[in-house]
Amino acid sequence: MKKIKINIGQPYPLGVSVRETGINFSMVNGSDKECGIIFYRKGVEQRERILFDQRHRIGNICCVLVEGITPGDYEYNFFIGDNVFVDPYAKRIVGNEKWRSGELVRPLLRGGFDCGKFDWADTAPLHIPYHESIMYCLNVRSFTRHPSSKVKKKGTFEGLMEKIPYLRELGINSIELMPVYEYEECEWDDTGTDIKTQIEYQVNHIDEKLPSDQADAEPPKAKRINCWGYKDAFYFAPKASYAACGDPCEEFRRMVRSLHQNGIEVIMQFYFPDSVKQGYILEIIKYWVMAYQIDGVHLKGSRLPMTLIATEPLLANTKIMCEDFYLHEIYPNGMQPPGKVLGYYRDEYMYDMRKYLKGDQDTLKSFRYHMRNTNPMCGVVNYITNYYGFTLKDLVSYERKHNEANGEDNTDGTNYNFSWNCGVEGPSRRKTVKQLRIKQMKNALSFLFTAQGTPLLYAGDEFGNSQNGNNNCYCQDNETGWIDWRELDRNQELFAYVRELIAFRKHHSILHLDEKLTTLDRYGYGYPDLSYHGEEAWRVQLEYYSRHIGIMYCGQDDEGDGDYIYIAYNMHWNSHRFALPSIAKHKWESVLSTEVNSVVFDEEKNMEYIDIAPRSVSILTGRKLTEAEIRQKTAASTTGVTDIKNKRSRKR
């Protein structure tokens, strides 16, 4: 190592920060043991140590400014006493660049440097409101790892960039990434210690020392692959094995920039175990927002400082999603947020909609609630499926989970799937079963994209990707856990339907308002913005045994005219006839259906009807009549009334 100079450093930010005059190193040491830095010459095992002394200590933080170090030539770790560990604030992790599977010896990990220099080409976070978002949840590796993905850099950030045209074609404007920060995918054998065996990196325990009987022990070997990363992690560093170019920091930034240039937001999932300190969590989120310009976070864990995060000024425009918030603390004294950045992310919609989908009784009231549910203080995220549980294809193909391949005797994963296999467990060649499954998938997606709130689609559901009944694919780094893109060619009908649904939702603002529907005449067209109907217009049937309902919306189109939508939902195994509400100078036309259901006109009653087949959904819009059609309709109505009077006269 060439001659270096050590100066007094700055305590914050913790970890490493590259500056014009040198590199600042800052670490926490809550003990009286000596501590410092170990430098590794890149590519060789040469080591140099820098020892912190009392001049470099402020409280429990030790910090130095090192001159004479070229970041690209070195890697580093910290030490306290005899314990060597990776910097919990490391912006890059070295040693885990290749995705590991099988019986592999655990690598020695080190901290790397990220200079943070990047040309963002005038891009910035998009700030798409919740009510205009179409979200898409994916795992970076499994999204393009299958040979059928047809991308060059499979399973990487680069591979995801290659799929941007596909996402745009589908209509997605926001992607939610399962953990993409650095985690060790290998689950280690119980004969060794846990993740602290060779490297101690958990910020809450960095002053611990390995037991002497394990310091020189044979490294354990991996027993299982964790593909998802919901575990302790190096939260400041992008996952190196997800980078095709060798520089995960650079490639992640290029991915975010490309997505932003194509109008797509980037939301990151973070999972924090109970042991992670709350101040540390806040620093992580702030760092990703500043360093990588992400648009939002979805936080998971049971001890999250949501009030602290939600009131952080730096995050005022960042989407923050979680299961719950103390809204009275975040917005005290009835204060209204200037914009919705918080988002409820709960499973109630998923489970209630699944029950209605399979035809359970007494589900219409909850269905009606979820279809109109919004919150004045925050967004509401809706989903039928997610990474935990069945895919949409498996939801209509299995009634029981089939997780035997996970090696846990089928005890892992949820037992509460609220699924229906359409008569046969698993794959079937029966035409009627296959057709019913396609229709049920279309029905479920119709629920999702016609509900108020923010729809979230799980990757692959738009073309019927299956996991063979495995509802917990966290360890399946194979064709079970990967998205099989061959299904896109096989299920073009389903894909086209989803694409049309998304486009329809975007085109009709009444389906995704930023405020509650009132059931009043909002726009002055003589109809409420939301109304419910049954087999008779304006008369809804909500008995416990009812499984069908009509929902009518009256909005306003781009030209300032009335925008009329009627959606008939029938999850009963019998067909039902719906009388359609009359709209002045308009005619109902079917635009999207999960089964062909035609609008019929009863001349005697001068009323339009639609016959809804069993387990189907039909979406109708009110087309404005031409002057000629209005005259013809008036004439037909007059003739019909005269004929009825004549019939009555003859009877008398």
NUNU-876094 format. One record per residue (C-alpha): x, y, z; residue in three letters; residue number from 1. Coordinates in pm, whole numbers, plus 32768, in hexadecimal, padded with zeros to 4 digits. Layout:
N
X:Y:Z:ALA:NUM
...
END
This chain:
652
8000:8000:8000:MET:1
8087:8152:7FA0:LYS:2
80B9:8257:80A7:LYS:3
7F73:82D2:8135:ILE:4
7F18:83ED:821D:LYS:5
7E1D:83CF:833A:ILE:6
7D5E:84FF:83B4:ASN:7
7C43:8539:84A6:ILE:8
7AFF:84CF:83FC:GLY:9
7990:8529:8412:GLN:10
78A4:8448:84D8:PRO:11
7787:8462:83DD:TYR:12
7725:83C8:82FA:PRO:13
7781:8278:838F:LEU:14
783D:8188:82AF:GLY:15
790B:820B:818D:VAL:16
78E5:834D:80CA:SER:17
79CD:83AF:7FAF:VAL:18
7A35:851B:7FBC:ARG:19
7B18:85FD:7EF2:GLU:20
7C26:85F8:7FFC:THR:21
7C13:8483:8047:GLY:22
7B30:8371:80CA:ILE:23
7A79:839A:8213:ASN:24
7A4A:825E:82E4:PHE:25
7959:825F:8409:SER:26
78F3:813C:84E5:MET:27
7843:80F8:8630:VAL:28
7905:805B:874E:ASN:29
7845:8040:8893:GLY:30
795F:7F85:8945:SER:31
7ABA:7FE0:89C7:ASP:32
7B65:7EF4:88D3:LYS:33
7C4D:7F7D:87CB:GLU:34
7BBA:7F9C:8673:CYS:35
7C10:8005:8514:GLY:36
7C12:7FB6:83A0:ILE:37
7CA4:7E95:82DB:ILE:38
7CFB:7EE7:8171:PHE:39
7D0B:7DDA:8067:TYR:40
7DC3:7E1F:7F26:ARG:41
7CC6:7DD1:7E15:LYS:42
7D01:7C77:7D84:GLY:43
7E0A:7C0D:7E85:VAL:44
7E0B:7BAF:7FF5:GLU:45
7EF7:7CC4:8063:GLN:46
7E72:7D6A:819E:ARG:47
7EC1:7EB1:824A:GLU:48
7E2D:7F28:8391:ARG:49
7DDD:8085:840B:ILE:50
7DA0:809E:857F:LEU:51
7CB7:81A5:860C:PHE:52
7D34:8258:8742:ASP:53
7C84:833F:8835:GLN:54
7CBB:8469:874F:ARG:55
7BD9:83BC:8656:HIS:56
7ABE:837A:8749:ARG:57
7987:844D:8787:ILE:58
789C:83A3:887B:GLY:59
787C:823E:87FD:ASN:60
78D4:829D:8698:ILE:61
7A35:8274:8612:CYS:62
7A8A:832B:84D1:CYS:63
7BB6:837F:83F8:VAL:64
7BF3:842C:82AC:LEU:65
7CEA:8361:81DF:VAL:66
7DB1:8405:80C7:GLU:67
7E75:8344:7FC1:GLY:68
7D78:822D:7F84:ILE:69
7CE9:81F2:7E29:THR:70
7B8C:8160:7E60:PRO:71
7B99:8082:7D2C:GLY:72
7CD6:7FD3:7DA8:ASP:73
7C69:7F71:7F06:TYR:74
7B61:7EC0:7FD3:GLU:75
7B38:7ED3:8149:TYR:76
7AA5:7E42:8289:ASN:77
7A91:7EC8:83EA:PHE:78
7B0E:7E1C:8525:PHE:79
7ACA:7E3B:8699:ILE:80
7BBE:7D73:876A:GLY:81
7BE7:7C24:86BB:ASP:82
7A9C:7C39:8606:ASN:83
7AA7:7C96:8496:VAL:84
795E:7CFA:83F5:PHE:85
78CC:7D9E:82C1:VAL:86
7865:7F08:82E5:ASP:87
76E9:7F07:831C:PRO:88
76DF:804F:8258:TYR:89
77AF:7FCE:8133:ALA:90
7730:805E:7FEA:LYS:91
77B2:7F33:7F2A:ARG:92
77FF:7DCB:7F8C:ILE:93
791B:7D06:7EF0:VAL:94
7929:7B89:7EEC:GLY:95
77C2:7B31:7E94:ASN:96
77C6:7B90:7D23:GLU:97
7758:7A3B:7CAA:LYS:98
7606:79A9:7D04:TRP:99
7654:787C:7DDD:ARG:100
75A1:7730:7DDB:SER:101
75F8:75D2:7E51:GLY:102
76FC:756F:7F53:GLU:103
77E0:769F:7F4B:LEU:104
78DA:7716:804C:VAL:105
7877:7863:80D9:ARG:106
7937:7989:8042:PRO:107
79F8:7A8E:8103:LEU:108
7936:7BCE:80CD:LEU:109
79C9:7D2B:80CF:ARG:110
7956:7E8F:80AE:GLY:111
7989:7F43:7F64:GLY:112
7973:80AB:7EF3:PHE:113
786C:8167:7E30:ASP:114
78D3:82BE:7DB9:CYS:115
7769:830F:7D68:GLY:116
77C0:83C8:7C25:LYS:117
76B4:8391:7B21:PHE:118
760F:844F:7A06:ASP:119
749C:8445:7A4D:TRP:120
7454:84ED:78FE:ALA:121
735B:85DE:799E:ASP:122
7283:84C1:7A21:THR:123
71E8:84CC:7B79:ALA:124
70E4:8411:7C49:PRO:125
6F96:841A:7B95:LEU:126
6EA4:845A:7CB8:HIS:127
6D82:83A4:7C13:ILE:128
6C50:83C2:7CFA:PRO:129
6BCB:8281:7D91:TYR:130
6A82:829C:7CD7:HIS:131
6B38:82A6:7B89:GLU:132
6C30:818F:7BD7:SER:133
6C2B:8036:7B39:ILE:134
6D1B:7F6B:7C0D:MET:135
6DD4:7E2B:7BB4:TYR:136
6E8B:7D58:7CBA:CYS:137
6FB7:7C89:7C4C:LEU:138
70F3:7BD7:7CB9:ASN:139
7219:7C4F:7BE7:VAL:140
72B7:7AF7:7BC5:ARG:141
7184:7A21:7B86:SER:142
70ED:7B25:7A98:PHE:143
71E7:7AE0:7981:THR:144
72AF:79AF:79F2:ARG:145
71E6:78B0:7928:HIS:146
727B:7864:77CE:PRO:147
712E:78C9:7733:SER:148
7158:7A34:77A8:SER:149
7226:7A76:766C:LYS:150
72FB:7B7E:7716:VAL:151
7475:7B84:76FB:LYS:152
74C6:7BC8:7868:LYS:153
73DF:7AD9:791B:LYS:154
738C:7B0F:7A89:GLY:155
7429:7C68:7AA1:THR:156
73D7:7DD9:7AAC:PHE:157
7443:7DE4:7940:GLU:158
7350:7CCB:78F1:GLY:159
7237:7D90:7993:LEU:160
7291:7EBB:78B9:MET:161
726A:7DDE:7787:GLU:162
7101:7DA0:77F1:LYS:163
70A2:7F10:7805:ILE:164
6FF3:7F0A:76AF:PRO:165
6F20:7DE7:772E:TYR:166
6EBF:7EA5:786A:LEU:167
6E5D:7FD3:779D:ARG:168
6D8C:7F00:76B1:GLU:169
6CD3:7E6F:77DA:LEU:170
6C93:7FCA:7869:GLY:171
6D68:7FB9:79A6:ILE:172
6DE5:8101:7A37:ASN:173
6E72:8089:7B85:SER:174
6F3C:7F53:7BDF:ILE:175
6F69:7ECD:7D3E:GLU:176
70B0:7E12:7D69:LEU:177
70D5:7CF9:7E63:MET:178
721E:7D27:7F27:PRO:179
7336:7D9F:7E42:VAL:180
7428:7E05:7F53:TYR:181
7549:7D1D:7FA4:GLU:182
74EB:7BE2:8062:TYR:183
7588:7A8C:8074:GLU:184
74AB:79A0:7FB1:GLU:185
7547:786C:8051:CYS:186
74A0:77DE:8187:GLU:187
75B1:7738:8252:TRP:188
75C2:75E5:82F9:ASP:189
7573:75DD:846E:ASP:190
76CA:7544:84B4:THR:191
7758:76A2:84A4:GLY:192
76E0:77E8:8534:THR:193
75ED:78C3:847C:ASP:194
7649:79DE:8394:ILE:195
7746:7A60:8494:LYS:196
782E:7931:8474:THR:197
7941:79DD:83AD:GLN:198
78C2:7B40:8387:ILE:199
7803:7C0B:848B:GLU:200
7738:7D16:83E2:TYR:201
75F9:7D4C:84A6:GLN:202
7609:7EB3:851E:VAL:203
7574:7E62:8672:ASN:204
7684:7D69:86CE:HIS:205
77C0:7DE6:8629:ILE:206
7889:7DD3:876C:ASP:207
7850:7C5B:8797:GLU:208
796F:7B67:8773:LYS:209
7955:7A0C:86DF:LEU:210
7979:78F4:87DD:PRO:211
7ADE:7874:87E7:SER:212
7A70:7713:878D:ASP:213
79DE:7798:8647:GLN:214
7AE6:7893:85E2:ALA:215
7BAC:778D:8520:ASP:216
7A8C:76A2:84D7:ALA:217
7A4F:760D:8381:GLU:218
795B:76F5:82CB:PRO:219
77FC:7668:82B2:PRO:220
7760:7613:8165:LYS:221
761E:7690:80D0:ALA:222
74EE:75B3:8100:LYS:223
73EA:768B:804F:ARG:224
73CB:77B8:7F6A:ILE:225
7300:78E3:7FDB:ASN:226
7291:7988:7E97:CYS:227
71C6:7A9E:7F34:TRP:228
72A8:7B3E:8038:GLY:229
71B8:7B7C:815A:TYR:230
72D0:7B62:825C:LYS:231
73EE:7C29:82F3:ASP:232
74A6:7CDC:81DF:ALA:233
759E:7DE5:8174:PHE:234
748E:7EE5:8143:TYR:235
755A:7FFB:80A3:PHE:236
75E7:7F2F:7F81:ALA:237
753A:7EB9:7E41:PRO:238
7551:7D3F:7E17:LYS:239
7690:7CF4:7D57:ALA:240
7615:7BB0:7CB6:SER:241
74F7:7C76:7C17:TYR:242
75F4:7D44:7B52:ALA:243
7665:7CCF:79FB:ALA:244
7771:7DDA:79D1:CYS:245
7830:7D93:7B14:GLY:246
77D6:7EDF:7BB6:ASP:247
7684:7EBC:7C68:PRO:248
7675:802B:7CCD:CYS:249
76A4:80A3:7B68:GLU:250
75B5:7FA2:7AD4:GLU:251
74A1:7FE6:7BD1:PHE:252
74B4:8159:7B85:ARG:253
74A3:8115:7A10:ARG:254
7371:803D:7A4B:MET:255
72C1:814C:7B14:VAL:256
731A:8251:7A10:ARG:257
7296:8178:78F2:SER:258
7153:812D:79AA:LEU:259
711D:829D:79F7:HIS:260
715E:82FA:788D:GLN:261
7046:8209:7833:ASN:262
6F52:8292:7935:GLY:263
6F77:8173:7A2E:ILE:264
6FAF:81A7:7BA3:GLU:265
7094:80CF:7C79:VAL:266
7011:805B:7DCB:ILE:267
70FA:7F8D:7EAA:MET:268
7096:7E8F:7FAE:GLN:269
7158:7E89:80F5:PHE:270
7138:7D81:8203:TYR:271
71C3:7DD3:835C:PHE:272
71DA:7CD2:8476:PRO:273
7182:7D46:85D5:ASP:274
72F3:7D6C:8631:SER:275
7333:7E86:853B:VAL:276
7339:7FDB:85E1:LYS:277
7233:80D5:8571:GLN:278
7324:81F2:852E:GLY:279
73EA:8109:844D:TYR:280
72AF:80BC:8384:ILE:281
7271:822D:8346:LEU:282
73D9:8262:82D1:GLU:283
73B8:8143:81DA:ILE:284
727F:81CD:8137:ILE:285
730B:832E:8122:LYS:286
7448:82AB:8080:TYR:287
7392:81ED:7F6A:TRP:288
72B5:8318:7F20:VAL:289
73E1:8400:7F04:MET:290
74E0:8319:7E61:ALA:291
73FD:8257:7D75:TYR:292
72CE:833B:7D43:GLN:293
71D3:8228:7D91:ILE:294
7066:828D:7D98:ASP:295
6FF0:81D2:7ECB:GLY:296
7018:80BC:7FC7:VAL:297
6F41:7F9F:8044:HIS:298
6FAF:7F53:81A8:LEU:299
6F82:7E01:824D:LYS:300
6FC5:7DA0:83B6:GLY:301
6F20:7DB0:850A:SER:302
6FEE:7EC9:85A8:ARG:303
6FEE:7FDA:84A2:LEU:304
700B:814C:8504:PRO:305
6EF4:81B3:841B:MET:306
6EA8:8300:84C3:THR:307
701A:835B:84BB:LEU:308
7035:82FE:834C:ILE:309
6EEB:839D:82E3:ALA:310
6F47:84EB:8383:THR:311
70A8:84FD:82F4:GLU:312
70B3:863A:821C:PRO:313
719D:859A:811D:LEU:314
7093:8493:80D0:LEU:315
6F74:8587:80A0:ALA:316
6F49:851C:7F32:ASN:317
6FAB:83AF:7F57:THR:318
6EA6:829C:7F55:LYS:319
6EAD:81E3:80A2:ILE:320
6DE1:80A3:80B5:MET:321
6DA3:7FC9:81E2:CYS:322
6C91:7F02:828F:GLU:323
6C3C:8013:8386:ASP:324
6C84:8177:83F1:PHE:325
6C2C:8246:8521:TYR:326
6B86:8350:8450:LEU:327
6B23:841D:8581:HIS:328
6C96:8441:85D6:GLU:329
6D05:848A:8473:ILE:330
6BEB:8583:842F:TYR:331
6B85:8608:8588:PRO:332
6A5A:86E5:85D1:ASN:333
69A6:8685:8492:GLY:334
6ABF:8706:83B4:MET:335
6A93:86A2:8247:GLN:336
6BC6:862B:8186:PRO:337
6C25:8709:805F:PRO:338
6C3C:85CE:7F8D:GLY:339
6C12:845A:7FC6:LYS:340
6D65:83B7:7FF9:VAL:341
6CFE:82AC:80F2:LEU:342
6C5A:8170:8073:GLY:343
6B9F:805A:8126:TYR:344
6C19:7F07:80AF:TYR:345
6B37:7E00:814A:ARG:346
6AAE:7CA7:80F9:ASP:347
693C:7CE9:813B:GLU:348
68EE:7D33:7FCF:TYR:349
69A7:7BFB:7F5C:MET:350
68F0:7B08:8040:TYR:351
6794:7BA0:801E:ASP:352
67AC:7BAD:7EA3:MET:353
6823:7A45:7E94:ARG:354
66F2:79D9:7F5B:LYS:355
660A:7A8F:7E70:TYR:356
66C2:7A05:7D41:LEU:357
6681:789E:7DA2:LYS:358
6515:78E3:7DF4:GLY:359
650D:78E1:7F70:ASP:360
63C8:795B:8006:GLN:361
63A2:7AA3:80C1:ASP:362
64C2:7B4C:800B:THR:363
640E:7C5E:7F45:LEU:364
641E:7D60:805C:LYS:365
6597:7D42:8084:SER:366
65BC:7D3B:7F08:PHE:367
64F7:7E7D:7EEC:ARG:368
65CB:7F1E:7FFD:TYR:369
6717:7EC6:7F5C:HIS:370
66AA:7F37:7E03:MET:371
6676:809B:7E81:ARG:372
6773:80A7:7F9E:ASN:373
685C:81D3:7FAD:THR:374
68F7:8297:80CA:ASN:375
690A:8415:80D9:PRO:376
6A5B:840A:818C:MET:377
6B16:8301:80C7:CYS:378
6B12:8214:7FA1:GLY:379
6A79:80B7:7FA9:VAL:380
6B32:7FA2:7EF0:VAL:381
6A5E:7E7F:7E6E:ASN:382
6AD6:7D2B:7DF6:TYR:383
6A3E:7BD7:7DB1:ILE:384
6B8C:7B1F:7DC9:THR:385
6CE8:7B71:7E44:ASN:386
6E36:7AC2:7E66:TYR:387
6DB9:7A13:7FA0:TYR:388
6CAB:791E:7F3E:GLY:389
6C2E:7891:7DF7:PHE:390
6C61:7936:7CA7:THR:391
6B1C:798E:7BF7:LEU:392
6B31:7854:7B20:LYS:393
6B66:777B:7C54:ASP:394
6A4D:782F:7D0C:LEU:395
6957:779A:7C13:VAL:396
6A0E:764C:7BF0:SER:397
6A57:75D8:7D55:TYR:398
6997:75C5:7E9A:GLU:399
6AC4:7556:7F66:ARG:400
6C2C:75CE:7F6C:LYS:401
6D33:74E3:7EDB:HIS:402
6E7A:7555:7F79:ASN:403
6F20:73FF:7F9F:GLU:404
7048:746B:7ECA:ALA:405
70A5:7570:7FD2:ASN:406
711D:745A:80B8:GLY:407
7043:74BC:81E1:GLU:408
6F40:73A3:81CC:ASP:409
6E44:7494:8133:ASN:410
6E28:754D:827F:THR:411
6EA3:769A:81F6:ASP:412
6DC9:7798:8144:GLY:413
6C6A:77FE:81A0:THR:414
6B4D:7703:81BC:ASN:415
6A4A:7812:8180:TYR:416
6A41:7843:800B:ASN:417
68C9:7868:7FCE:PHE:418
68FA:77C4:7E7D:SER:419
6825:76E5:7D9E:TRP:420
68B7:75F0:7CA2:ASN:421
678A:75F9:7BB5:CYS:422
674D:7488:7BEB:GLY:423
68A4:73EA:7BBC:VAL:424
69D9:740A:7C98:GLU:425
6AFF:747E:7BC7:GLY:426
6B2F:7469:7A4D:PRO:427
6A0A:73ED:7980:SER:428
69CD:739C:7811:ARG:429
6856:73C2:7831:ARG:430
67E6:74DC:7750:LYS:431
66D0:754F:7838:THR:432
67BE:7567:795F:VAL:433
68C3:7628:7898:LYS:434
67BF:771A:7812:GLN:435
672F:7754:796C:LEU:436
6888:779B:79F9:ARG:437
68CF:789E:78ED:ILE:438
6782:7941:7935:LYS:439
67C0:7943:7AAD:GLN:440
6912:79E8:7A79:MET:441
686C:7AF1:79A2:LYS:442
6760:7B20:7AAD:ASN:443
6865:7B56:7BBC:ALA:444
6924:7C4F:7AE7:LEU:445
67DF:7D04:7A9A:SER:446
67A7:7D31:7C11:PHE:447
6906:7DBB:7C35:LEU:448
6903:7EBC:7B1F:PHE:449
67A1:7F3C:7B51:THR:450
67CA:7F7D:7CC7:ALA:451
6822:80D0:7D55:GLN:452
697A:80E1:7DF6:GLY:453
6AC5:8075:7D5F:THR:454
6ACF:7F26:7CA7:PRO:455
6C05:7E4F:7CD0:LEU:456
6C42:7D30:7BDF:LEU:457
6D2D:7C15:7C3A:TYR:458
6E26:7BD0:7B22:ALA:459
6DB9:7ABB:7A36:GLY:460
6C4C:7ABA:7A9E:ASP:461
6BF5:7B77:7962:GLU:462
6C3D:7A3E:7896:PHE:463
6BFB:7927:798E:GLY:464
6D53:78D4:7A1D:ASN:465
6D47:77A8:7B07:SER:466
6E1D:7730:7C29:GLN:467
6D87:75D2:7C22:ASN:468
6CBE:7610:7D5D:GLY:469
6DE9:7688:7E2B:ASN:470
6D71:77B5:7EF3:ASN:471
6EC2:7804:7F93:ASN:472
6FCC:77FE:7E82:CYS:473
70D6:78AF:7F51:TYR:474
71D4:7796:7F19:CYS:475
717B:772A:7DB9:GLN:476
7291:77B6:7CDE:ASP:477
721A:76E7:7BB9:ASN:478
70FF:76D1:7ABE:GLU:479
7002:76B9:7BD9:THR:480
7062:780C:7C63:GLY:481
70BD:78B5:7B1A:TRP:482
6FBE:7958:7A37:ILE:483
6F83:787E:7907:ASP:484
6F5D:7970:77E4:TRP:485
6EE4:785B:76FD:ARG:486
6D93:7888:77A5:GLU:487
6D7D:79E0:7706:LEU:488
6D60:793F:75AE:ASP:489
6C73:7833:762E:ARG:490
6B8D:7928:76E0:ASN:491
6B7F:7A53:75F6:GLN:492
6A08:7A66:7637:GLU:493
6A3F:7AA5:77A9:LEU:494
6B5D:7B99:776F:PHE:495
6A91:7C61:7674:ALA:496
696F:7C74:776A:TYR:497
6A50:7CFC:787F:VAL:498
6AE7:7DFC:7795:ARG:499
698B:7E72:772C:GLU:500
6919:7E80:7898:LEU:501
6A3C:7F5F:78F8:ILE:502
6A03:8042:77CF:ALA:503
6890:8055:7821:PHE:504
68DA:80B3:7989:ARG:505
69CB:81C5:7920:LYS:506
68D3:8253:7825:HIS:507
67B4:8270:791F:HIS:508
6812:834D:7A45:SER:509
66D4:82F0:7B04:ILE:510
6774:819B:7B45:LEU:511
68A0:8231:7BF7:HIS:512
6844:8370:7CAA:LEU:513
691F:8411:7DB2:ASP:514
67EF:843D:7E90:GLU:515
66C8:8375:7F05:LYS:516
65A0:832F:7E24:LEU:517
6472:83E3:7EB5:THR:518
6342:8325:7E26:THR:519
62C5:8484:7DD1:LEU:520
62A3:853D:7C86:ASP:521
640B:85B7:7C8C:ARG:522
641C:863B:7B25:TYR:523
62B7:86B4:7AEF:GLY:524
624A:85B3:79EC:TYR:525
6121:8536:7AB3:GLY:526
61C9:83F6:7B2C:TYR:527
6298:83AB:7C65:PRO:528
640B:8372:7C35:ASP:529
63D7:8216:7CCA:LEU:530
629B:8143:7CDB:SER:531
6249:7FD3:7D17:TYR:532
6159:7EF9:7C56:HIS:533
60D2:7D98:7C4F:GLY:534
5FF0:7CDF:7B64:GLU:535
5F1A:7E17:7B76:GLU:536
5FBF:7F64:7B2E:ALA:537
5FFE:803B:7C64:TRP:538
5FA9:7F1A:7D4B:ARG:539
60D6:7E5C:7DD0:VAL:540
60B5:7D00:7E67:GLN:541
619D:7CD2:7F90:LEU:542
610A:7B99:802D:GLU:543
620B:7AA8:80B8:TYR:544
61CA:79B7:7F9A:TYR:545
61F2:7ABD:7E87:SER:546
632B:7AAB:7DB3:ARG:547
62DA:7BA5:7CA0:HIS:548
62D5:7D20:7C94:ILE:549
62D8:7E3D:7B9B:GLY:550
63A5:7F75:7BDB:ILE:551
636B:80B1:7B12:MET:552
6458:81DB:7B02:TYR:553
640A:8334:7A7C:CYS:554
6547:83F7:7A3B:GLY:555
65BD:8503:794D:GLN:556
6684:84C2:7812:ASP:557
679D:8592:777C:ASP:558
66A8:8663:76B4:GLU:559
65D3:86BD:77E0:GLY:560
64BA:85CD:778D:ASP:561
642C:84BC:7869:GLY:562
64F7:837D:7884:ASP:563
6411:8259:78D6:TYR:564
6491:8102:793D:ILE:565
63C8:7FD5:79AE:TYR:566
647A:7E9D:7A2D:ILE:567
63B9:7D5E:7A6C:ALA:568
6463:7C64:7B55:TYR:569
63D1:7B07:7B76:ASN:570
6493:7A06:7C3F:MET:571
6362:7925:7C5A:HIS:572
635F:77D6:7BA6:TRP:573
6214:783E:7B06:ASN:574
61DD:794E:7A04:SER:575
6121:7A8E:7A5C:HIS:576
6071:7B9B:7990:ARG:577
60BC:7D03:79F0:PHE:578
5FD5:7E1F:7991:ALA:579
60B5:7F3E:7926:LEU:580
6071:809F:79A0:PRO:581
5FF3:8184:788C:SER:582
60DB:829E:7826:ILE:583
6052:83C3:7763:ALA:584
60DB:83D3:7600:LYS:585
61C6:82AE:763F:HIS:586
61CA:813E:75F0:LYS:587
6279:8031:76BA:TRP:588
6389:7F72:7602:GLU:589
6460:7E52:767D:SER:590
65D6:7EA2:766C:VAL:591
667C:7D94:7741:LEU:592
65F5:7C46:77B7:SER:593
6686:7B0D:7850:THR:594
6578:7A51:7791:GLU:595
64A9:7ACD:766D:VAL:596
6379:7B7C:7703:ASN:597
62A7:7C49:7614:SER:598
61CA:7D72:765A:VAL:599
6062:7D34:75EE:VAL:600
5F44:7E2D:75C4:PHE:601
5DE5:7DD4:7636:ASP:602
5CFC:7EA0:7559:GLU:603
5BC9:7E51:7628:GLU:604
5C6A:7ED4:7766:LYS:605
5D3D:7FD4:76AC:ASN:606
5E6A:7F69:777A:MET:607
5FC8:7EDF:7742:GLU:608
603A:7DA0:77EC:TYR:609
6174:7CD2:77FE:ILE:610
617B:7B5F:7844:ASP:611
62AF:7B0E:7914:ILE:612
6333:79AC:78F6:ALA:613
639E:78EB:7A2D:PRO:614
64E5:7961:7AC8:ARG:615
6520:7A84:79DD:SER:616
6551:7BFC:79D0:VAL:617
64DA:7CEE:78C5:SER:618
6544:7E5A:78A2:ILE:619
645E:7F41:77E0:LEU:620
647A:80AE:7782:THR:621
6370:81A4:771A:GLY:622
63A3:820C:75B1:ARG:623
6310:8358:7552:LYS:624
6201:8330:744B:LEU:625
6205:83ED:7304:THR:626
60E0:84CF:72AD:GLU:627
605E:83C9:71B8:ALA:628
6070:82BC:72C4:GLU:629
5FB7:839B:73BB:ILE:630
5E9C:83D3:72C2:ARG:631
5E90:825F:7277:GLN:632
5E8A:8206:73EA:LYS:633
5D78:8305:742D:THR:634
5CA9:827E:7310:ALA:635
5CDA:8119:7386:ALA:636
5C7A:817D:74E8:SER:637
5B3B:822A:746D:THR:638
5ADF:8102:7394:THR:639
5B1D:8016:74B4:GLY:640
5A3A:80DC:759D:VAL:641
5925:80E9:7493:THR:642
593E:7F71:7457:ASP:643
5921:7F2D:75C9:ILE:644
57EA:800A:75E2:LYS:645
574F:7F5B:74B7:ASN:646
5791:7E06:7551:LYS:647
56ED:7E74:7693:ARG:648
55C1:7EFC:75D1:SER:649
5590:7DB7:7517:ARG:650
559D:7CF7:7660:LYS:651
548A:7DD2:76EC:ARG:652
END
